[in-house]
Amino acid sequence: MDKDNSSKKALFFRELLNPRRLIDRPAIDKTLFLAYASMSAPAIYTLAIGFGFLQQLSNQSPNILNPHYAILFLGICLSHIAVLRFVIVRGKRLRKSTDRSELLWYIVSLSWILSMLSTTFLAGSHFADGILMLVIGFTLSLPLQRFHSIMAALWASLAYFSILSIVDLRGIFSSGQLFTNTPYMSGEPWKPWLYARVSLGFGTFFLAYIASQTIASWQVRENEFKRLSTTDGLTLLSNRSHFLQRSALAFNQVNRRSDALACMALDLDHFKKINDTYGHHAGDKVLIAVAEILKQNARENDEVSRLGGEEFGIFMPTTTLDVAAQVATRIRERLEEKRIEVDGQTLHITASIGVACYPDVDIHGIEDLLKKADMALYEAKRCGRNKVVVAGEYDFSQFKSA
């Protein structure tokens, strides 16, 4: 039983200290990680000041520490450790339940703020070490906690730092009271304090590494979410919302004196019959094949999108009417030539395509351009399908492709 518990604890710590996976851990695990990481600074300070204080009491070192403030310093560090210990014990229990852990995060963050600013204030280094510790803490927490929680902790730290600064600058209580003399002995740094600073320095690099890895993982995840939000899952083309957003942006940026824009609306003919006859898996295979043909025959800067169902759209910046008609005709021909094998059956597909172009007296925005392309598409359907129709023009089915 003890062996099982030990292996579970080892696995927990390995997962907890994996910076790339930490971002995807439950909220309580992120809080536990921050609690463990926060314990390093007060533990190092306690060992250093405690050891130095004991040496001073036994007359093994000169009186560098102010006894009263050394006790206060140790009390702050030990209280911080006790609070973090409570958070860890409570957090491990919450891992087995569905209760929220946000309160524990606030306890971790506020105890870190109070402890780091108070101890560095007593040591006279709150303007440097104190701020550095806060920055490391916020950087490490940023990808692991909610934004409003981070901001609440930030305002709390600013308020406490302001209070300490006012108290110090007005002479109400001067900083640096921990030391009766500068922490040097015969021109040499006082060893306990030197070792504490060196340990915290290396620890800071480690926490900075963890922070950089979690932020990098956060960015990867955000990029993936962005890709999923703008991409059709089946065809991997852009989806309707991204198509409309990109088209509207391009239309608003166009030079209305010389630039031209074109939009193509494409709808597969009798697609419902394919689904009804051969099944939806056959329809999916057809959509994927169509998407490949569209990508292969569209130009590099064209935005190819699945607008919904069997309807596709292509937004074509800096494109004249003739060029758009040529591209549409080429796509129609490639689709007509395509043969798709599904369950031993060969499927033939055709498409009706509507093309609209700007500038046009009736087009004043991207909505007008899309509407005209749809009207041309409906006209292609009405005229017998498998046709290319340009808005305001004629049937371009016999148009020579580029």
Stockholm file with secondary structure:
# STOCKHOLM 1.0

chainA/1-402         MDKDNSSKKALFFRELLNPRRLIDRPAIDKTLFLAYASMSAPAIYTLAIGFGFLQQLSNQSPNILNPHYAILFLGICLSHIAVLRFVIVRGKRLRKSTDRSELLWYIVSLSWILSMLSTTFLAGSHFADGILMLVIGFTLSLPLQRFHSIMAALWASLAYFSILSIVDLRGIFSSGQLFTNTPYMSGEPWKPWLYARVSLGFGTFFLAYIASQTIASWQVRENEFKRLSTTDGLTLLSNRSHFLQRSALAFNQVNRRSDALACMALDLDHFKKINDTYGHHAGDKVLIAVAEILKQNARENDEVSRLGGEEFGIFMPTTTLDVAAQVATRIRERLEEKRIEVDGQTLHITASIGVACYPDVDIHGIEDLLKKADMALYEAKRCGRNKVVVAGEYDFSQFKSA
#=GR chainA/1-402 SS CHHHHHHHHHHHHHHHTCHHHHTTSCHHHHHHHHHHHHTHHHHHHHHHHHHHHHHHHTTSSCSCBCHHHHHHHHHHHHHHHHHHHHHHHHHHHHTTSCCCCHHHHHHHHHHHHHHHHHHHHHHTCIIIIIHHHHHHHHHHHTTTSCHHHHHHHHHHHHHHHHHHHHHHHTTSSCSCTTBSSCSEETTEECHHHHHHHHHHHHHHHHHHHHHHHHHHHHHHHHHHHHHHHHBCTTTCSBCHHHHHHHHHHHHHHSCTTTCCEEEEEEEETTHHHHHHHHCHHHHHHHHHHHHHHHHHHSCTTCEEEEEETTEEEEEEETCCHHHHHHHHHHHHHHHHHCEEEETTEEEECCEEEEEEEESCTTCCSHHHHHHHHHHHHHHHHHTTSSCEEETTSCBCTTSCCC
#=GC SS_cons         CHHHHHHHHHHHHHHHTCHHHHTTSCHHHHHHHHHHHHTHHHHHHHHHHHHHHHHHHTTSSCSCBCHHHHHHHHHHHHHHHHHHHHHHHHHHHHTTSCCCCHHHHHHHHHHHHHHHHHHHHHHTCIIIIIHHHHHHHHHHHTTTSCHHHHHHHHHHHHHHHHHHHHHHHTTSSCSCTTBSSCSEETTEECHHHHHHHHHHHHHHHHHHHHHHHHHHHHHHHHHHHHHHHHBCTTTCSBCHHHHHHHHHHHHHHSCTTTCCEEEEEEEETTHHHHHHHHCHHHHHHHHHHHHHHHHHHSCTTCEEEEEETTEEEEEEETCCHHHHHHHHHHHHHHHHHCEEEETTEEEECCEEEEEEEESCTTCCSHHHHHHHHHHHHHHHHHTTSSCEEETTSCBCTTSCCC
//
